[in-house]
């Protein structure tokens, strides 16, 4: 009987530990994730609350998220979430700033601090027929396959596809409930957008040369802090040497805590110590993008100017009137993950880089900025990463004719859940694919991009890049 008693006590202790762990560690992450994601999908993307919960939060996700209860306040435009009444987090929507995750105590103050930005005049893209020689049926088959589901249970969930050829829309597709005006999250594609914003800051004189050390208050005020030697370029190229755990499967990892628990994404990122000398190793880290965000704040005259940087420096000149970058509860822009834009607006970012930083005949990015962003960073494995842009698609283990058809000059902005922006200068192509794909085998990005690229002719040197004509409004080429 003694052994039965010992087993019973052991089981009770195990249950207590499991419950304690849930409320201490897992519940804050689950509540934060649920509140933030649902708020952004409902109030930024305009999805229904049912779809936001069933697809964006629960679909193919950790079963523990089903233990989180969400409450939507349409009047005040907030979403709160909790675990059995505990660990409540709330996400607050503000015009021009999207949703900010915070605590119930801080919700009102955040709601009352919405920045005022001048309206952005849209610049519609021109639509055009497919060029002669492109097999319309083959392209339609590729797009249909991308929109279809591989199994009876949805897992691919492609939401938007936009293809630009020579700066004009030649094909696009949208899922039910998604339109040309629906802003969709880019997750880590946000990093590439911030590459452009930093380039604009350099162009306007706000940013020093990339080989200069970044100015971070927490580092500058500590005598002998070795982190003061980290440069802008080392951060852009993911060579900062800062410790950072990018494990999305681990609720206690730096990236998960930074996005869904910590009051300040930038604050968590700049608090990390060095684990290797700056510039000596390559390590993909969402934290480095938010260190850059903190540096951008220090380079700005005021919090108002800082929070307006995306709109004034990037969205306005490109006519991206639906785009928004969300901030944390301390007011720092989450440069690693929280930009939303329509499929066409994401395509404009790619077209800006395809055109070497020139838009409507005006240079927006410094000469050499795009070349530097798309050159292999020192120590990056297989030369796969540049300066906040991917130069090769990760996990290229499965070779196929379509994969081999991806030209060597292609570069990419990539994000969680299958977001991708592919830029192929030698083909005059920009390809956007946005969705909610959490299973790796549900969508083959290599095959998708390679298959499309193989259909289009090589770049013509005398082609005149477009980016400013009128929009026909046709959404299904």
C-alpha positions, 0 to 999 in steps of 0.5 A: 500500500505504501507504493500506491500512496507514493504513486498517488502523491507523485501524480498529485505533485505532477498535476500541481506542477503542470497547472502551476507551469500553465498559469505561470509560463504558458497562460501569459503567452497564450493570452497575449498571442490570442489577444494580439492576433485576434485584434489585428485580424479583426480591426486591421484586416477586417476579418470576422471574429469567428474566422480570426479565432478559428483560423488565425489562432486555433487552426493547426496550433497548440491545443493549449490555446483552446483553454484561452478565452477571448472577449471582443469589444467592438465599441472600444476596439479591443480584444482581451484574453485570459486563462480561466480569469487569470493572466488577462492581456488586452490588445488595443486598436488605434488608427494609424498604429494597428493593435498594441498588446498591453495589460488592462491597467494600461489600456486606456492610456494607450487608447488615448495616445493615438498619433495623428498622421496625414492621409496617404494618397494611394498610387494604384498599380497598372494592370496589364495582359500577360506578355506574349510567350507566357503560357496562360494555362500553365500559370493559371494551373500554378495559381489554382494549385496555390489556392486549392487545399491539398487535403480535405482539412484546410492547411494551405490557406493561401489568402492573396497572390499578386504577380507584377511583371515590369511593375504591372499586375499581370495576375492576382488571386484572393481567398474568400473574404480577402480583397485588394484592400485587405491588409495582411500580416507579413510577420518577418517580412516586416524586417525587409520593410524596415530595411527600406525605412532605414535606407530612407533615413540614410537618404534623408540624413537621419541615419549615419553610415552603416559602419557606425555603432548604433546608439542605444541608451542602455548600452551607452550609459554602462561604462565599458559595455562591449555592445556599444561597438555593434554597428548598424550593418552588423544588425542588418546582416544578423551579425550583432553577436547578441544572445537571442533564442529564435525558437517559436516552438518554445513559449519561454524563448526570447522571440515568443516572450518579446512579441507576446509577453514583454511590455517592450519588444525593443527593451527585451532585445537591447537587454540581451548580452553578447554571446560572441564578438560583434561581426564574428558570427551569423545568427538569425534573430528577430531581436536585432530588428527591434534593436534597430527600432530602438536606435531609430527612436534615438535618431528621431526628434520625438516619439511622434516623428519616430512612430510616423517614420514608416508612413512618412518615409515609405508608405507615403512615397509608394502610396501604401494607404492601407499599410500599418506598423504596430507598436508595443506598449512602450511605443516602440515599433515592432520592426521584426514582425508587426507590419500589415499591408495589402498584397499589392502594397507588399508587391510595391516594396518588392518593386522598389527594390527591383528598381534599385530604390527608384520610384516614379523616377525619383531615387528613394534609397541611396545608390548601392543600398539595394546592392548591399541589401542583396549581397551575402552577409559575412558568415551567412550559411551558403550565402543565404542572407543579405541585409534584412533580405533572404538571398536563398529560400531556406530548406532547399533540400528537395530539388526539382525542375521548378526549384532549379528555375529560380534565378540566381539573382532572386531575393526574398522577404519571408515571414511566419505562416508562409508569407513571402515576397519574391523579387527576381530582377532578371525576370522583371518579376515580383511575386507575393504570396500571403496566407496562413500555412503552418504545416511545412508540406502544405505549400511548396514555395520553391515550386511555386516561385520556380514554376512562375519564374520559368514561364516569364522571359528574361529581363530586357535591358531597355524596359521602362519600369512602371509603378505609377499608372492607373488601376483597372480594379480587375482582381482576377487575371 
